[in-house]
């Protein structure tokens, strides 16, 4: 199974990548929302993990573009967020995303 991850936080992107690869998934990733759209078109992943808050274009806009494309509209999209689900759920339902994954809410320990 191929998973596309689009998240502007490089540290989290690398963490997701390592966990998924260790569990046997093929992973394609980018920190850029526009490049994420191009990768989705080129790679045709089985699932897309998409950050909501990104520079240039937010995850809602990316999801809208992907869901409006007949070749990609059936690919499940899960939004990655630190936002409370209530603040985004109506917008997500309108766009047809499959669900949410909450990001870690804690800071790494300081040594």
C-alpha contacts under 8 A as a table, 3 or more apart, distances in Angstrom:
res1	aa1	res2	aa2	distance
1	X	25	X	5.54
1	X	26	X	6.06
1	X	45	X	7.70
1	X	46	X	6.11
2	X	25	X	6.10
2	X	26	X	4.61
2	X	27	X	5.75
2	X	28	X	7.39
2	X	45	X	4.97
2	X	46	X	5.31
2	X	47	X	6.80
3	X	25	X	7.05
3	X	26	X	6.22
3	X	27	X	4.98
3	X	28	X	6.22
3	X	45	X	5.43
3	X	46	X	5.94
3	X	47	X	4.98
3	X	48	X	5.76
3	X	49	X	7.34
4	X	27	X	5.97
4	X	28	X	4.77
4	X	29	X	5.50
4	X	36	X	7.84
4	X	39	X	7.80
4	X	40	X	7.09
4	X	45	X	5.96
4	X	46	X	7.99
4	X	47	X	6.39
4	X	48	X	4.75
4	X	49	X	6.15
5	X	13	X	7.22
5	X	27	X	7.39
5	X	28	X	6.37
5	X	29	X	4.67
5	X	30	X	6.56
5	X	36	X	7.88
5	X	48	X	5.93
5	X	49	X	4.72
5	X	50	X	6.05
6	X	13	X	7.74
6	X	29	X	5.84
6	X	30	X	5.19
6	X	31	X	5.71
6	X	32	X	6.80
6	X	33	X	6.45
6	X	36	X	5.87
6	X	48	X	7.72
6	X	49	X	6.25
6	X	50	X	4.95
6	X	51	X	6.10
7	X	10	X	7.20
7	X	12	X	7.71
7	X	13	X	6.13
7	X	30	X	6.63
7	X	31	X	4.95
7	X	32	X	7.16
7	X	33	X	7.68
7	X	50	X	6.34
7	X	51	X	5.00
7	X	54	X	7.16
8	X	13	X	7.65
8	X	30	X	7.58
8	X	31	X	4.15
8	X	32	X	6.32
8	X	51	X	7.52
8	X	54	X	5.95
8	X	55	X	7.72
9	X	12	X	5.55
9	X	13	X	6.13
9	X	31	X	6.85
10	X	13	X	4.89
10	X	14	X	6.10
10	X	31	X	6.71
11	X	14	X	5.30
11	X	15	X	6.30
12	X	15	X	4.91
12	X	16	X	6.10
13	X	16	X	5.25
13	X	17	X	6.10
13	X	29	X	7.43
13	X	30	X	7.96
13	X	31	X	7.73
14	X	17	X	4.98
14	X	18	X	6.15
15	X	18	X	5.28
15	X	19	X	6.29
16	X	19	X	5.31
16	X	20	X	6.07
17	X	20	X	5.32
17	X	21	X	6.00
17	X	27	X	6.38
17	X	29	X	7.81
18	X	21	X	5.28
18	X	22	X	6.03
19	X	22	X	5.23
19	X	23	X	6.42
20	X	23	X	5.10
20	X	24	X	6.54
20	X	25	X	5.41
20	X	26	X	7.58
20	X	27	X	7.16
21	X	24	X	5.14
21	X	25	X	4.99
21	X	26	X	6.21
21	X	27	X	6.70
22	X	25	X	7.45
28	X	39	X	7.84
29	X	36	X	7.56
30	X	33	X	7.60
30	X	35	X	6.83
30	X	36	X	6.15
31	X	36	X	7.83
32	X	35	X	5.29
32	X	36	X	6.12
32	X	54	X	7.93
33	X	36	X	4.85
33	X	37	X	6.59
33	X	54	X	7.13
33	X	55	X	7.84
33	X	56	X	7.24
33	X	57	X	6.01
33	X	58	X	7.24
33	X	59	X	7.40
33	X	62	X	6.80
34	X	37	X	5.29
34	X	38	X	6.68
34	X	57	X	7.21
34	X	62	X	7.70
35	X	38	X	5.03
35	X	39	X	6.07
36	X	39	X	5.02
36	X	40	X	6.06
37	X	40	X	5.12
37	X	41	X	6.39
37	X	62	X	6.86
37	X	65	X	7.89
37	X	66	X	6.97
38	X	41	X	5.16
38	X	42	X	6.17
39	X	42	X	5.04
39	X	43	X	5.58
39	X	44	X	7.66
40	X	43	X	5.38
40	X	44	X	5.24
40	X	45	X	6.33
40	X	66	X	7.99
40	X	72	X	7.72
41	X	44	X	5.67
41	X	72	X	7.35
44	X	72	X	7.29
45	X	48	X	6.78
45	X	75	X	7.36
46	X	75	X	6.09
46	X	76	X	7.25
47	X	75	X	5.86
47	X	76	X	5.17
47	X	77	X	6.09
47	X	78	X	7.82
48	X	75	X	7.18
48	X	76	X	6.29
48	X	77	X	4.74
48	X	78	X	6.25
49	X	77	X	5.95
49	X	78	X	4.96
49	X	79	X	5.92
49	X	80	X	6.44
50	X	59	X	6.01
50	X	77	X	6.88
50	X	78	X	6.11
50	X	79	X	4.81
50	X	80	X	5.49
51	X	54	X	6.74
51	X	58	X	7.66
51	X	59	X	5.53
51	X	79	X	5.63
51	X	80	X	4.38
51	X	81	X	6.04
52	X	58	X	5.48
52	X	59	X	3.98
52	X	60	X	6.27
52	X	79	X	6.26
52	X	80	X	6.18
52	X	81	X	5.93
53	X	58	X	5.37
53	X	59	X	6.36
53	X	81	X	7.47
54	X	57	X	6.20
54	X	58	X	4.97
54	X	59	X	6.84
55	X	58	X	6.58
57	X	61	X	6.29
57	X	62	X	6.84
58	X	61	X	5.50
58	X	62	X	6.45
59	X	62	X	4.95
59	X	63	X	5.99
59	X	79	X	7.38
60	X	63	X	5.09
60	X	64	X	6.16
60	X	91	X	7.68
60	X	92	X	7.32
60	X	95	X	7.59
61	X	64	X	5.07
61	X	65	X	6.36
62	X	65	X	5.21
62	X	66	X	6.23
63	X	66	X	5.07
63	X	67	X	5.92
63	X	77	X	7.39
63	X	95	X	6.75
63	X	97	X	7.37
64	X	67	X	5.23
64	X	68	X	6.11
64	X	95	X	5.83
65	X	68	X	5.26
65	X	69	X	6.64
66	X	69	X	5.44
66	X	72	X	5.87
66	X	73	X	6.15
67	X	70	X	7.41
67	X	72	X	6.27
67	X	73	X	4.12
67	X	74	X	7.40
67	X	95	X	7.10
67	X	96	X	7.33
68	X	72	X	7.80
68	X	73	X	6.18
69	X	72	X	5.44
69	X	73	X	5.66
70	X	73	X	5.36
70	X	74	X	7.98
71	X	74	X	7.65
72	X	75	X	5.53
76	X	97	X	6.61
76	X	98	X	5.64
77	X	97	X	5.12
77	X	98	X	5.48
77	X	99	X	7.11
78	X	97	X	6.24
78	X	98	X	5.60
78	X	99	X	4.89
78	X	100	X	5.16
78	X	101	X	6.56
79	X	97	X	7.49
79	X	99	X	6.35
79	X	100	X	4.71
79	X	101	X	6.03
80	X	100	X	6.04
80	X	101	X	4.97
80	X	102	X	5.85
80	X	103	X	6.23
81	X	84	X	7.94
81	X	100	X	7.24
81	X	101	X	6.50
81	X	102	X	5.18
81	X	103	X	5.52
82	X	102	X	5.75
82	X	103	X	5.38
82	X	104	X	7.37
82	X	105	X	6.75
83	X	87	X	6.96
83	X	88	X	7.55
83	X	102	X	7.92
84	X	87	X	5.71
84	X	88	X	7.28
85	X	88	X	5.47
85	X	89	X	5.71
85	X	100	X	7.56
86	X	89	X	5.40
86	X	90	X	7.81
87	X	90	X	7.71
88	X	91	X	5.53
88	X	92	X	6.11
89	X	92	X	5.01
89	X	93	X	6.09
90	X	93	X	5.14
90	X	94	X	6.30
91	X	94	X	5.17
91	X	95	X	6.41
92	X	95	X	5.10
92	X	96	X	6.16
92	X	97	X	5.59
92	X	99	X	7.91
93	X	96	X	5.08
93	X	97	X	6.32
